[in-house]
Amino acid sequence: MSVVQTAEPVILSFTDSAADKVHSLISEEGNDNLKLRVFVTGGGCSGFQYGFSFDENVQEDDTVIENKGASLLVDPLSYQYLVGAKVDYLEGLEGSRFVVDNPMAASTCGCGASFSI
């Protein structure tokens, strides 16, 4: 007899490191209503590029991912390019920044800010 296993698909993950940094930045701004928004726009050296901003407003068609009380917002157009991706915060030789690890990206530029599918 075989066992069938099911799993929920990973929509988009928001790491603990990214959530901690969002809390830190919100604290500096003094506005507890802020949420981190990740979006995809055309442009960049590989075709599309990632962007991040803080937003107080959640649109009715936004996807909201929460971790440790911090919220990550994704609009429906960007969502289709980010399914299965991981949003993280890194500190290293290249500086400190939010990054997207996107398994759907066929290629990325050297800095990781743009990608193609």
Disulfide bonds with the S-S distance in Angstrom:
none
